[in-house]
């Protein structure tokens, strides 16, 4: 059986008073684990933060857009290719809607509530939308726009042709962007163009028991006089503090299937996968959900990152913290968490084994010193990302 290529990323991160991911009551999310309440940051929140970080490190052409307003997005590209449609925006939107319906099988039409509101107000008819968030890559949108222009004289008749219809579907399901390949795509009306996510992100959990606290605040009216000494506004905001254990895994084999091999003869066929792996590792480690960030300014980075490249299956080390870590005035939670992790990892790997596993460690300060025994130390995040990317590419090339 061909060995798999699995990337595991583990991080320990201190987060001071904050509320980066809140529930429906406005309080920081929590979960019970090991019999005690822990701080929790949902996987969705950190995936969103990782995707937003991609905007800083990747070319927009390598990314996708997730929106209900996909017809407007495609119409902009159609108009760029056929400028005469600038004078007929409704026609460009109609063409875009027809192409998207054919390519994805989804209904693209103006929302009824917006149609009714426009009718009552006398405003122009609203643009067609998908009924749910649609995720398409920049490359897919560009190719669909080119197809739309090709058949723009009579788009409905053009798309009735079997070959044109097949081309539209193939475009929507080919050469996926990095974010679609990593995080997947669900198209409810056309499951054959769904994309299975190559990345899995766990809910981040505090390694210790946490309590939600409440901050009572006041705001002063700058125009108040001495006769009006009271606050202009009072309120409360909930928060907690935590040392979080964060975990994510990437199925590199599935990522390769989603992305396809590189077509540039001057580059390695593994280049697209390597770039995606490097972007994910950089983004996952560096990103931070931004809930209440202006209120708390909780801008931290992980004190410790452990990366594993495996040939078996993903393995989370969260069980190291099933018994909550307790801190004292001399050590804090981070030092105890690192010690716990340094003891746990060799034990589980001895029991279950993976002789081809490679390990890298990025750490900061004496509190994380025990983790240095787990693998090769990287002096910086940039070197860690480069080393892991090279190792992934090497394994792919060895396998051919």
N, C-alpha and C positions, 0 to 999 in steps of 0.2 A: 504494500500500500504506500502511495506517495505521501511523504511527510507534509504536514500542513505548515503554514507560516502564520503565526499568531503573535501580535504585538500587545503586550500588557503594559499599562502605564499606571503607576501608583504615586500618589502625592500626599504629603502631610503639610497642611497650611493653617497658620494661625489667622483667625479673623476676629478683630476686636469688636466692641459694641457695634452692631449692624442689624440690618433687616433686608438682606439682599434677595430674599425669595419669600414672599408672604402668602398666607392662605386667604380664604374668603373673609376672614374677620380682620385682616390687616396685621396679624401677628406672624412672626417668623415661623416657617414650617418646622414641624418636629416629627419624630418617629420613636416608637418604643423598640429598643434593641438591647438584648441582654438584661431585660427586666427593668430598664430605666429609660427615662425620656432623653432623647438625644436631639441636638440641633440637626436640621436636614436642609439640604439644598437640592431641589429636584433635578433629575437628569435633563429634563427639557430646558431648564434655565441655563445649565452649563453648556448644553449643545448650542443653544442660541448664542451664548457669549462666544463660543468657539467659532461659530459661523461668522459672527461679526468681526472677529479678529482676522479672518481670512481676507477681509477687505483691505487690510493693511499690508498683507504679505503676498497676495496673489494678484495677477492681472484679472480685471473684470471679465475678460474673455474666457477665463477658466472657471467662472462661477455661474450660479444660476440665480433666478429670482422666484420667490414664492409669494404669489399674490392672487386675489380674486380678479384683479383688474388686468388680467393677462391680455384681453383683447386690445386694450389701449396700448399696452406695451408692444404688441405685434403690429398694430396699426402705425405706430411711430416708425418702426423699421420699414414697413411697406411704403410709407410716404417718403422716407429717405431714399429708397430705391426708385420710386416713381413720383417725383416732385409735383407733377400736375394734380395729384390727389390732395395736395395741401388746400386746394380750393373746395374740396369735397370730403371733409372729415367723416361725415356719416357713411359715405361709400367705403372709405378705408376701413372703418370699424366693421361694416357689414362683411367685407372681404375677410378681415381677420377672424371674425366669429365663425364664418363658414369653414375656414381652414382649420381652426382649432377644434371645432366639432368633429371634423373628419379625422384629424390626427389623434385626438384623445378620446373620442366617444362621449365627451361631456357636453351637456347643454350649455351654450353660451348665449345668454339673453339678458336684457335689462331686468333687474330685480323689480318685482311687482310693487313693492312699497315705494320705490323711487319713481316708478312710472306714475303711480297714483299721486305722489307728492308733486311731480312736475306738471301733471294735468291740472291740479288744483291751483298751482302758483303761476301757471302759464310759462314756466321755464322750458328750455329745450329738452328734448327727450334724452334720458340718461344713457350712458354707454352700456353695452352688453358686458356681463360679468360671468364668471364661473360660479357655481353654487358653493364651492369650497376652495380653499387655497390650492392653487395649482403651481407645481414646481417644475420649471423648465430652464434648461441651461441657455446661456447667451448664444452658444453655437447652434442649438436647436431652433431658437427664435430667429436667428439670422437665416438659416436654411429654409424655415417655413415661410419667411418673408419673401425669399427668392422664388419659392414655389408659388406663392400667392400672386406675385407680380406676373409670373409666367401665364397664369390663368385668369388674370384680372378682367379680361374683356367680358367673360361670362363665367364667374367663379363656380356657380352651382353646376353648370354643364361640364366644366373642366374636371370637377371633383367626382363626377359620376363615372368617369373613365376609371377602370380597374387599376391601371398602371399608376395614374396620378394619386388615387386613393392609397394604394400600397406605399407609394413614395412618402406621402404625408405621415402615415403610421410609422414607417421606418425611421424617418427623421426624428420623430418624438421619442423613439426608443433606441437611439444610437449615440455613441460618443458622449456619454454623460459628463457633466461638469464634476469637479472635485467634490463639491458639497453634496450633490445628489448621490454620487457614488459612495460617499461615506455615510450619509444620514438617511438615504433611501427616499422613496417617493411612493405614495399611494394614490392611485387614480381609481376612484370608486366605480366609475362607469365603464372602465376598460382595464380590467385586472391584468391583461396580457402585457401592458406597458408599465406595470408596477416595478419598482426597483427595491430589492432587499438591501437593507442598510448593512454596510461592511463594518461600521463602528457601533459599539455598544457602550453606553455611559451609565454608570451606576449613580444612584442618589448619594450625594456626599453626606456622610454622617460624622458627628462629633465623636471623638474617641472616649468621651467622658459624659457624665450626666450634665444636663444643662437646665437652667431655669430661665423662663421668659420674664424679662423685667419691663417696666414701663417708665418712660421719661415724660414727666409733666413739663410743659413749656409754655412760655408766654411771649407775645409779640407786642411791642410798644408802638403806638401810633405816633409817628414823627411830628404830627401837627397838634398833638395834645398840649394843653396849657397846664399851668400849675393847678388850675381849678378842676382839671380832669386827669387825676393821677393814675387811674386804673389802666390795665392792659387793654390793648385794642383787640387782642385775640388770645385765647387759651386753648390748650389741647394736650393730647397725649400721643406718644408713638411707642410701640412695643419694639423690643430689641433683645438680642442675646449675644454672647461671646462664645467662640468655639475654636478648638483645634480640630480641623476636619481631616478625615481620611477620604481621599478622592480616588476613584478607580475608573479606567476605561480600557476597552479592548478593541483591536482592529483585526478582522479576518482579512489578511493580505491577499489570500487567494480569491475571495469574493470581490475585494477591491479591484484586483486585476481584471476579473471578468466584467465588472461594471464599467471600468475605464477603457479597457482594450489596451493592447500593446502599442508602444510608440511607433509612428510611421516614418519619422525622420531617419534617413539612412545614416546620418552623421551622429545620431544618438543611440544609446542602448535601448532596446525594446522595453526595458524596465523603467525608463525615465519617468513616464507619467505616474506610475505607482510610487516610485521613490519620492517624487515631488509631493504627492498627496499625503504620504506617510509623514514626511517632514513638516508639511503644513499643519497636519492634525496634531502632531506632537508639540510643535511650537504653540499652536492655538490653544490646545487643552491646558497646557502648563501655564501659559501667560494670561489667559483670559479670566475675567471675573464678572459675574452677573451684576447689573448696575442698580438693582432695587435700592431706593433710598440713599444712593451714593452721595448726593449733595448734602443730605442730613448728617451722615456719619463719616464720610471721607475715609472709608475703610479699605484703602488701596494697599493690599498686601500681595505677596507672591509666595509660593511654597518654600518652606525651609528645606524640604527634602523631596527628591523625585527618584523613584526606582523604576527602570524600564527593563522589561524582560522580552526577549525574542524567543518564542517557543515553537516546538514542532508537534505539539499534541493538542491541547485545548486551552481556552482562557482560564486563568486562576486568579480569583480575588483573594486578598489577604485580610479581608474584613474580620474574619474569625479571630484574628489576633487581638481584636478590641471588643469581643463579645463580653468579656469581663471589663467593665469600664475602668479606664485609667484614672488614678487619683494623683493629685499633685500636692506638693508641699512648697513652702516658701522658697526653698533652695533649688528646686528643679523645674517646676511648672509642668504642663502637660506634654510639651513637645519632646523634652528629653526622655520622659517615661514612654511616650508613644514610639520613639525611635528604638529604644531598648527592647520594647515588646516586639516590634517588627523584626529587628535583627535576630532575635531568638526564634521567632515563629517561622520565618522563611526557610532556613535550612532544614527545619524539622519536617515541614510539609513536602519539601522537595526530596528529602531522603526517603520519605514514605512512598511517594508516588513517582518520583524520578522523571527526568527529562535530560538525557545526557547532552543534547544539542542546544540546551538553553544558554543564551548569552545574556549577560546582565551589565547594566550601566547604572551608576549612581551620581546624582548631582545633589550636593548638600551644602549647607551654610552653617558655620559656627560649631562650637564644641558640643552643643546639645545633640547634634546629629552624628557625632563621631562613630558610634557603634555601627552605623549603616555602611561604613567604608569596607567592611569585611564581605559585603554581599556581592561586589562586582567591581568592574573598572570604573574608577572615578573620572568624571568629566569636569574640566575646569570651568566650563561655562555652558549656558543653555545652547548657544550656537554650536559649540563642539559636540554636545550631546546629540542635537538634531542631525548634524552632519554624520556622526558615527553610526547612528541608528539607521539613517537613510542608506548609507553605504552598505551596511550589513544586510538590509532587506534586498537591495539590488543584487548583491552578491549571491544570496540564496536563490533569487529568481533566475539569475543567469546560469548558475550551476545546474538548476533543474531544467533549463532550456524552455 
